[in-house]
Amino acid sequence: MQYGFDVLSQREKLELGNVIEFVHGQGPTTVDINRHVAREYGRIRAKLFDRFAPNDKKRKGLRPEQLCDPVTSLELGIQENDLWIVAQAITYGLILVTNDKLKRIRDVIGDELHIENWTDA
């Protein structure tokens, strides 16, 4: 969140007001990345790969060591950090508060992810 706020223009920061202070005042939950989150991350990324990876990257029958040209998050149309955050939200059964549509991620996981957008109010 801090990065997202820091890269805004001064005008955008003024429009958002003290959003960082507001969020910190809400006492957000901090959760760890553990093997369960990593498993969820892998499941979601595999679904994204199946749906959005370029066909030339979908080489069937190759051994893991032959896959030296992985599909990037740019090719999948996602932000890697967003994928980790979504994996945490699903693993821990949390509501993700975001202004991001997360369209591609939602396309592959459907209603598993519960999102609230507090900027709509």
Chimera marker file (.cmm) of the C-alpha trace (Angstrom):
<marker_set name="trace">
<marker id="1" x="0.000" y="0.000" z="0.000" r="1" g="1" b="0" radius="0.5"/>
<marker id="2" x="2.768" y="2.369" z="0.890" r="1" g="1" b="0" radius="0.5"/>
<marker id="3" x="4.394" y="1.920" z="-2.521" r="1" g="1" b="0" radius="0.5"/>
<marker id="4" x="1.090" y="2.538" z="-4.296" r="1" g="1" b="0" radius="0.5"/>
<marker id="5" x="0.571" y="5.721" z="-2.334" r="1" g="1" b="0" radius="0.5"/>
<marker id="6" x="4.146" y="6.928" z="-2.779" r="1" g="1" b="0" radius="0.5"/>
<marker id="7" x="4.025" y="6.675" z="-6.585" r="1" g="1" b="0" radius="0.5"/>
<marker id="8" x="0.895" y="8.844" z="-6.858" r="1" g="1" b="0" radius="0.5"/>
<marker id="9" x="1.142" y="12.409" z="-8.073" r="1" g="1" b="0" radius="0.5"/>
<marker id="10" x="0.841" y="15.159" z="-5.473" r="1" g="1" b="0" radius="0.5"/>
<marker id="11" x="-2.663" y="15.914" z="-6.770" r="1" g="1" b="0" radius="0.5"/>
<marker id="12" x="-3.742" y="12.267" z="-6.381" r="1" g="1" b="0" radius="0.5"/>
<marker id="13" x="-2.287" y="12.166" z="-2.866" r="1" g="1" b="0" radius="0.5"/>
<marker id="14" x="-4.286" y="15.254" z="-1.921" r="1" g="1" b="0" radius="0.5"/>
<marker id="15" x="-7.452" y="13.714" z="-3.377" r="1" g="1" b="0" radius="0.5"/>
<marker id="16" x="-6.963" y="10.573" z="-1.284" r="1" g="1" b="0" radius="0.5"/>
<marker id="17" x="-6.252" y="12.550" z="1.843" r="1" g="1" b="0" radius="0.5"/>
<marker id="18" x="-4.668" y="10.648" z="4.675" r="1" g="1" b="0" radius="0.5"/>
<marker id="19" x="-5.539" y="7.183" z="3.385" r="1" g="1" b="0" radius="0.5"/>
<marker id="20" x="-2.423" y="5.591" z="4.874" r="1" g="1" b="0" radius="0.5"/>
<marker id="21" x="-3.215" y="6.981" z="8.320" r="1" g="1" b="0" radius="0.5"/>
<marker id="22" x="-6.818" y="5.812" z="7.941" r="1" g="1" b="0" radius="0.5"/>
<marker id="23" x="-5.763" y="2.272" z="7.084" r="1" g="1" b="0" radius="0.5"/>
<marker id="24" x="-3.280" y="2.110" z="9.946" r="1" g="1" b="0" radius="0.5"/>
<marker id="25" x="-6.033" y="3.344" z="12.256" r="1" g="1" b="0" radius="0.5"/>
<marker id="26" x="-8.190" y="0.381" z="11.233" r="1" g="1" b="0" radius="0.5"/>
<marker id="27" x="-5.676" y="-2.021" z="12.762" r="1" g="1" b="0" radius="0.5"/>
<marker id="28" x="-5.211" y="-4.180" z="9.660" r="1" g="1" b="0" radius="0.5"/>
<marker id="29" x="-4.449" y="-7.851" z="10.175" r="1" g="1" b="0" radius="0.5"/>
<marker id="30" x="-0.957" y="-8.984" z="9.251" r="1" g="1" b="0" radius="0.5"/>
<marker id="31" x="-0.697" y="-12.580" z="8.086" r="1" g="1" b="0" radius="0.5"/>
<marker id="32" x="2.331" y="-14.683" z="7.274" r="1" g="1" b="0" radius="0.5"/>
<marker id="33" x="3.151" y="-16.488" z="4.086" r="1" g="1" b="0" radius="0.5"/>
<marker id="34" x="3.339" y="-20.156" z="4.973" r="1" g="1" b="0" radius="0.5"/>
<marker id="35" x="3.086" y="-23.430" z="3.060" r="1" g="1" b="0" radius="0.5"/>
<marker id="36" x="-0.712" y="-23.145" z="2.861" r="1" g="1" b="0" radius="0.5"/>
<marker id="37" x="-0.510" y="-19.691" z="1.300" r="1" g="1" b="0" radius="0.5"/>
<marker id="38" x="2.252" y="-20.886" z="-1.050" r="1" g="1" b="0" radius="0.5"/>
<marker id="39" x="0.069" y="-23.813" z="-2.133" r="1" g="1" b="0" radius="0.5"/>
<marker id="40" x="-2.850" y="-21.442" z="-2.822" r="1" g="1" b="0" radius="0.5"/>
<marker id="41" x="-0.523" y="-19.106" z="-4.721" r="1" g="1" b="0" radius="0.5"/>
<marker id="42" x="0.626" y="-21.995" z="-6.912" r="1" g="1" b="0" radius="0.5"/>
<marker id="43" x="-2.943" y="-23.124" z="-7.570" r="1" g="1" b="0" radius="0.5"/>
<marker id="44" x="-4.059" y="-19.658" z="-8.634" r="1" g="1" b="0" radius="0.5"/>
<marker id="45" x="-0.941" y="-19.012" z="-10.738" r="1" g="1" b="0" radius="0.5"/>
<marker id="46" x="-1.439" y="-22.361" z="-12.507" r="1" g="1" b="0" radius="0.5"/>
<marker id="47" x="-5.012" y="-21.356" z="-13.360" r="1" g="1" b="0" radius="0.5"/>
<marker id="48" x="-3.756" y="-18.020" z="-14.679" r="1" g="1" b="0" radius="0.5"/>
<marker id="49" x="-1.130" y="-19.862" z="-16.732" r="1" g="1" b="0" radius="0.5"/>
<marker id="50" x="-3.710" y="-22.216" z="-18.216" r="1" g="1" b="0" radius="0.5"/>
<marker id="51" x="-6.004" y="-19.351" z="-19.141" r="1" g="1" b="0" radius="0.5"/>
<marker id="52" x="-3.688" y="-16.478" z="-20.100" r="1" g="1" b="0" radius="0.5"/>
<marker id="53" x="-0.186" y="-17.756" z="-20.947" r="1" g="1" b="0" radius="0.5"/>
<marker id="54" x="0.853" y="-17.404" z="-24.581" r="1" g="1" b="0" radius="0.5"/>
<marker id="55" x="0.412" y="-20.676" z="-26.457" r="1" g="1" b="0" radius="0.5"/>
<marker id="56" x="4.105" y="-20.907" z="-27.295" r="1" g="1" b="0" radius="0.5"/>
<marker id="57" x="4.842" y="-21.039" z="-23.547" r="1" g="1" b="0" radius="0.5"/>
<marker id="58" x="2.476" y="-23.958" z="-22.930" r="1" g="1" b="0" radius="0.5"/>
<marker id="59" x="4.877" y="-26.755" z="-23.770" r="1" g="1" b="0" radius="0.5"/>
<marker id="60" x="3.394" y="-30.052" z="-22.696" r="1" g="1" b="0" radius="0.5"/>
<marker id="61" x="5.549" y="-32.953" z="-21.628" r="1" g="1" b="0" radius="0.5"/>
<marker id="62" x="8.599" y="-30.970" z="-20.604" r="1" g="1" b="0" radius="0.5"/>
<marker id="63" x="10.485" y="-31.686" z="-17.421" r="1" g="1" b="0" radius="0.5"/>
<marker id="64" x="10.736" y="-28.850" z="-14.862" r="1" g="1" b="0" radius="0.5"/>
<marker id="65" x="14.420" y="-28.270" z="-15.626" r="1" g="1" b="0" radius="0.5"/>
<marker id="66" x="13.531" y="-27.710" z="-19.296" r="1" g="1" b="0" radius="0.5"/>
<marker id="67" x="11.209" y="-24.847" z="-18.411" r="1" g="1" b="0" radius="0.5"/>
<marker id="68" x="13.949" y="-22.225" z="-18.314" r="1" g="1" b="0" radius="0.5"/>
<marker id="69" x="11.764" y="-19.524" z="-19.902" r="1" g="1" b="0" radius="0.5"/>
<marker id="70" x="8.976" y="-19.011" z="-17.340" r="1" g="1" b="0" radius="0.5"/>
<marker id="71" x="5.890" y="-16.977" z="-18.047" r="1" g="1" b="0" radius="0.5"/>
<marker id="72" x="6.170" y="-13.541" z="-16.493" r="1" g="1" b="0" radius="0.5"/>
<marker id="73" x="3.510" y="-11.794" z="-14.486" r="1" g="1" b="0" radius="0.5"/>
<marker id="74" x="3.374" y="-9.226" z="-17.297" r="1" g="1" b="0" radius="0.5"/>
<marker id="75" x="2.418" y="-11.960" z="-19.768" r="1" g="1" b="0" radius="0.5"/>
<marker id="76" x="-0.252" y="-13.208" z="-17.368" r="1" g="1" b="0" radius="0.5"/>
<marker id="77" x="-1.576" y="-9.673" z="-16.890" r="1" g="1" b="0" radius="0.5"/>
<marker id="78" x="-1.176" y="-9.645" z="-13.116" r="1" g="1" b="0" radius="0.5"/>
<marker id="79" x="0.924" y="-8.013" z="-10.443" r="1" g="1" b="0" radius="0.5"/>
<marker id="80" x="2.917" y="-10.679" z="-8.626" r="1" g="1" b="0" radius="0.5"/>
<marker id="81" x="2.364" y="-9.033" z="-5.232" r="1" g="1" b="0" radius="0.5"/>
<marker id="82" x="-1.389" y="-8.959" z="-5.868" r="1" g="1" b="0" radius="0.5"/>
<marker id="83" x="-1.307" y="-12.696" z="-6.436" r="1" g="1" b="0" radius="0.5"/>
<marker id="84" x="0.416" y="-13.269" z="-3.075" r="1" g="1" b="0" radius="0.5"/>
<marker id="85" x="-2.091" y="-11.000" z="-1.322" r="1" g="1" b="0" radius="0.5"/>
<marker id="86" x="-5.022" y="-12.823" z="-2.926" r="1" g="1" b="0" radius="0.5"/>
<marker id="87" x="-3.525" y="-16.184" z="-1.907" r="1" g="1" b="0" radius="0.5"/>
<marker id="88" x="-3.312" y="-14.944" z="1.681" r="1" g="1" b="0" radius="0.5"/>
<marker id="89" x="-6.899" y="-13.650" z="1.654" r="1" g="1" b="0" radius="0.5"/>
<marker id="90" x="-8.258" y="-16.951" z="0.342" r="1" g="1" b="0" radius="0.5"/>
<marker id="91" x="-6.132" y="-19.092" z="2.659" r="1" g="1" b="0" radius="0.5"/>
<marker id="92" x="-7.132" y="-17.178" z="5.770" r="1" g="1" b="0" radius="0.5"/>
<marker id="93" x="-10.747" y="-16.524" z="4.696" r="1" g="1" b="0" radius="0.5"/>
<marker id="94" x="-10.284" y="-12.742" z="4.737" r="1" g="1" b="0" radius="0.5"/>
<marker id="95" x="-12.049" y="-9.952" z="2.895" r="1" g="1" b="0" radius="0.5"/>
<marker id="96" x="-9.587" y="-8.111" z="0.676" r="1" g="1" b="0" radius="0.5"/>
<marker id="97" x="-10.085" y="-4.350" z="0.771" r="1" g="1" b="0" radius="0.5"/>
<marker id="98" x="-8.813" y="-2.898" z="-2.498" r="1" g="1" b="0" radius="0.5"/>
<marker id="99" x="-9.620" y="-0.453" z="-5.255" r="1" g="1" b="0" radius="0.5"/>
<marker id="100" x="-8.027" y="-2.825" z="-7.770" r="1" g="1" b="0" radius="0.5"/>
<marker id="101" x="-10.403" y="-4.833" z="-9.957" r="1" g="1" b="0" radius="0.5"/>
<marker id="102" x="-8.036" y="-7.868" z="-10.068" r="1" g="1" b="0" radius="0.5"/>
<marker id="103" x="-9.932" y="-8.896" z="-13.196" r="1" g="1" b="0" radius="0.5"/>
<marker id="104" x="-7.729" y="-11.724" z="-14.429" r="1" g="1" b="0" radius="0.5"/>
<marker id="105" x="-7.350" y="-13.234" z="-10.979" r="1" g="1" b="0" radius="0.5"/>
<marker id="106" x="-11.108" y="-13.053" z="-10.425" r="1" g="1" b="0" radius="0.5"/>
<marker id="107" x="-11.682" y="-14.575" z="-13.878" r="1" g="1" b="0" radius="0.5"/>
<marker id="108" x="-9.919" y="-17.765" z="-12.794" r="1" g="1" b="0" radius="0.5"/>
<marker id="109" x="-10.991" y="-18.053" z="-9.148" r="1" g="1" b="0" radius="0.5"/>
<marker id="110" x="-14.502" y="-16.646" z="-9.276" r="1" g="1" b="0" radius="0.5"/>
<marker id="111" x="-16.256" y="-16.133" z="-5.964" r="1" g="1" b="0" radius="0.5"/>
<marker id="112" x="-13.460" y="-17.642" z="-3.853" r="1" g="1" b="0" radius="0.5"/>
<marker id="113" x="-12.168" y="-14.105" z="-3.263" r="1" g="1" b="0" radius="0.5"/>
<marker id="114" x="-14.274" y="-11.649" z="-1.295" r="1" g="1" b="0" radius="0.5"/>
<marker id="115" x="-13.452" y="-8.009" z="-2.078" r="1" g="1" b="0" radius="0.5"/>
<marker id="116" x="-14.642" y="-4.730" z="-0.615" r="1" g="1" b="0" radius="0.5"/>
<marker id="117" x="-13.839" y="-1.355" z="-2.132" r="1" g="1" b="0" radius="0.5"/>
<marker id="118" x="-13.973" y="1.310" z="0.561" r="1" g="1" b="0" radius="0.5"/>
<marker id="119" x="-13.396" y="4.094" z="-1.987" r="1" g="1" b="0" radius="0.5"/>
<marker id="120" x="-16.904" y="3.504" z="-3.412" r="1" g="1" b="0" radius="0.5"/>
<marker id="121" x="-18.561" y="4.984" z="-0.335" r="1" g="1" b="0" radius="0.5"/>
<link id1="1" id2="2" r="1" g="1" b="0" radius="0.2"/>
<link id1="2" id2="3" r="1" g="1" b="0" radius="0.2"/>
<link id1="3" id2="4" r="1" g="1" b="0" radius="0.2"/>
<link id1="4" id2="5" r="1" g="1" b="0" radius="0.2"/>
<link id1="5" id2="6" r="1" g="1" b="0" radius="0.2"/>
<link id1="6" id2="7" r="1" g="1" b="0" radius="0.2"/>
<link id1="7" id2="8" r="1" g="1" b="0" radius="0.2"/>
<link id1="8" id2="9" r="1" g="1" b="0" radius="0.2"/>
<link id1="9" id2="10" r="1" g="1" b="0" radius="0.2"/>
<link id1="10" id2="11" r="1" g="1" b="0" radius="0.2"/>
<link id1="11" id2="12" r="1" g="1" b="0" radius="0.2"/>
<link id1="12" id2="13" r="1" g="1" b="0" radius="0.2"/>
<link id1="13" id2="14" r="1" g="1" b="0" radius="0.2"/>
<link id1="14" id2="15" r="1" g="1" b="0" radius="0.2"/>
<link id1="15" id2="16" r="1" g="1" b="0" radius="0.2"/>
<link id1="16" id2="17" r="1" g="1" b="0" radius="0.2"/>
<link id1="17" id2="18" r="1" g="1" b="0" radius="0.2"/>
<link id1="18" id2="19" r="1" g="1" b="0" radius="0.2"/>
<link id1="19" id2="20" r="1" g="1" b="0" radius="0.2"/>
<link id1="20" id2="21" r="1" g="1" b="0" radius="0.2"/>
<link id1="21" id2="22" r="1" g="1" b="0" radius="0.2"/>
<link id1="22" id2="23" r="1" g="1" b="0" radius="0.2"/>
<link id1="23" id2="24" r="1" g="1" b="0" radius="0.2"/>
<link id1="24" id2="25" r="1" g="1" b="0" radius="0.2"/>
<link id1="25" id2="26" r="1" g="1" b="0" radius="0.2"/>
<link id1="26" id2="27" r="1" g="1" b="0" radius="0.2"/>
<link id1="27" id2="28" r="1" g="1" b="0" radius="0.2"/>
<link id1="28" id2="29" r="1" g="1" b="0" radius="0.2"/>
<link id1="29" id2="30" r="1" g="1" b="0" radius="0.2"/>
<link id1="30" id2="31" r="1" g="1" b="0" radius="0.2"/>
<link id1="31" id2="32" r="1" g="1" b="0" radius="0.2"/>
<link id1="32" id2="33" r="1" g="1" b="0" radius="0.2"/>
<link id1="33" id2="34" r="1" g="1" b="0" radius="0.2"/>
<link id1="34" id2="35" r="1" g="1" b="0" radius="0.2"/>
<link id1="35" id2="36" r="1" g="1" b="0" radius="0.2"/>
<link id1="36" id2="37" r="1" g="1" b="0" radius="0.2"/>
<link id1="37" id2="38" r="1" g="1" b="0" radius="0.2"/>
<link id1="38" id2="39" r="1" g="1" b="0" radius="0.2"/>
<link id1="39" id2="40" r="1" g="1" b="0" radius="0.2"/>
<link id1="40" id2="41" r="1" g="1" b="0" radius="0.2"/>
<link id1="41" id2="42" r="1" g="1" b="0" radius="0.2"/>
<link id1="42" id2="43" r="1" g="1" b="0" radius="0.2"/>
<link id1="43" id2="44" r="1" g="1" b="0" radius="0.2"/>
<link id1="44" id2="45" r="1" g="1" b="0" radius="0.2"/>
<link id1="45" id2="46" r="1" g="1" b="0" radius="0.2"/>
<link id1="46" id2="47" r="1" g="1" b="0" radius="0.2"/>
<link id1="47" id2="48" r="1" g="1" b="0" radius="0.2"/>
<link id1="48" id2="49" r="1" g="1" b="0" radius="0.2"/>
<link id1="49" id2="50" r="1" g="1" b="0" radius="0.2"/>
<link id1="50" id2="51" r="1" g="1" b="0" radius="0.2"/>
<link id1="51" id2="52" r="1" g="1" b="0" radius="0.2"/>
<link id1="52" id2="53" r="1" g="1" b="0" radius="0.2"/>
<link id1="53" id2="54" r="1" g="1" b="0" radius="0.2"/>
<link id1="54" id2="55" r="1" g="1" b="0" radius="0.2"/>
<link id1="55" id2="56" r="1" g="1" b="0" radius="0.2"/>
<link id1="56" id2="57" r="1" g="1" b="0" radius="0.2"/>
<link id1="57" id2="58" r="1" g="1" b="0" radius="0.2"/>
<link id1="58" id2="59" r="1" g="1" b="0" radius="0.2"/>
<link id1="59" id2="60" r="1" g="1" b="0" radius="0.2"/>
<link id1="60" id2="61" r="1" g="1" b="0" radius="0.2"/>
<link id1="61" id2="62" r="1" g="1" b="0" radius="0.2"/>
<link id1="62" id2="63" r="1" g="1" b="0" radius="0.2"/>
<link id1="63" id2="64" r="1" g="1" b="0" radius="0.2"/>
<link id1="64" id2="65" r="1" g="1" b="0" radius="0.2"/>
<link id1="65" id2="66" r="1" g="1" b="0" radius="0.2"/>
<link id1="66" id2="67" r="1" g="1" b="0" radius="0.2"/>
<link id1="67" id2="68" r="1" g="1" b="0" radius="0.2"/>
<link id1="68" id2="69" r="1" g="1" b="0" radius="0.2"/>
<link id1="69" id2="70" r="1" g="1" b="0" radius="0.2"/>
<link id1="70" id2="71" r="1" g="1" b="0" radius="0.2"/>
<link id1="71" id2="72" r="1" g="1" b="0" radius="0.2"/>
<link id1="72" id2="73" r="1" g="1" b="0" radius="0.2"/>
<link id1="73" id2="74" r="1" g="1" b="0" radius="0.2"/>
<link id1="74" id2="75" r="1" g="1" b="0" radius="0.2"/>
<link id1="75" id2="76" r="1" g="1" b="0" radius="0.2"/>
<link id1="76" id2="77" r="1" g="1" b="0" radius="0.2"/>
<link id1="77" id2="78" r="1" g="1" b="0" radius="0.2"/>
<link id1="78" id2="79" r="1" g="1" b="0" radius="0.2"/>
<link id1="79" id2="80" r="1" g="1" b="0" radius="0.2"/>
<link id1="80" id2="81" r="1" g="1" b="0" radius="0.2"/>
<link id1="81" id2="82" r="1" g="1" b="0" radius="0.2"/>
<link id1="82" id2="83" r="1" g="1" b="0" radius="0.2"/>
<link id1="83" id2="84" r="1" g="1" b="0" radius="0.2"/>
<link id1="84" id2="85" r="1" g="1" b="0" radius="0.2"/>
<link id1="85" id2="86" r="1" g="1" b="0" radius="0.2"/>
<link id1="86" id2="87" r="1" g="1" b="0" radius="0.2"/>
<link id1="87" id2="88" r="1" g="1" b="0" radius="0.2"/>
<link id1="88" id2="89" r="1" g="1" b="0" radius="0.2"/>
<link id1="89" id2="90" r="1" g="1" b="0" radius="0.2"/>
<link id1="90" id2="91" r="1" g="1" b="0" radius="0.2"/>
<link id1="91" id2="92" r="1" g="1" b="0" radius="0.2"/>
<link id1="92" id2="93" r="1" g="1" b="0" radius="0.2"/>
<link id1="93" id2="94" r="1" g="1" b="0" radius="0.2"/>
<link id1="94" id2="95" r="1" g="1" b="0" radius="0.2"/>
<link id1="95" id2="96" r="1" g="1" b="0" radius="0.2"/>
<link id1="96" id2="97" r="1" g="1" b="0" radius="0.2"/>
<link id1="97" id2="98" r="1" g="1" b="0" radius="0.2"/>
<link id1="98" id2="99" r="1" g="1" b="0" radius="0.2"/>
<link id1="99" id2="100" r="1" g="1" b="0" radius="0.2"/>
<link id1="100" id2="101" r="1" g="1" b="0" radius="0.2"/>
<link id1="101" id2="102" r="1" g="1" b="0" radius="0.2"/>
<link id1="102" id2="103" r="1" g="1" b="0" radius="0.2"/>
<link id1="103" id2="104" r="1" g="1" b="0" radius="0.2"/>
<link id1="104" id2="105" r="1" g="1" b="0" radius="0.2"/>
<link id1="105" id2="106" r="1" g="1" b="0" radius="0.2"/>
<link id1="106" id2="107" r="1" g="1" b="0" radius="0.2"/>
<link id1="107" id2="108" r="1" g="1" b="0" radius="0.2"/>
<link id1="108" id2="109" r="1" g="1" b="0" radius="0.2"/>
<link id1="109" id2="110" r="1" g="1" b="0" radius="0.2"/>
<link id1="110" id2="111" r="1" g="1" b="0" radius="0.2"/>
<link id1="111" id2="112" r="1" g="1" b="0" radius="0.2"/>
<link id1="112" id2="113" r="1" g="1" b="0" radius="0.2"/>
<link id1="113" id2="114" r="1" g="1" b="0" radius="0.2"/>
<link id1="114" id2="115" r="1" g="1" b="0" radius="0.2"/>
<link id1="115" id2="116" r="1" g="1" b="0" radius="0.2"/>
<link id1="116" id2="117" r="1" g="1" b="0" radius="0.2"/>
<link id1="117" id2="118" r="1" g="1" b="0" radius="0.2"/>
<link id1="118" id2="119" r="1" g="1" b="0" radius="0.2"/>
<link id1="119" id2="120" r="1" g="1" b="0" radius="0.2"/>
<link id1="120" id2="121" r="1" g="1" b="0" radius="0.2"/>
</marker_set>
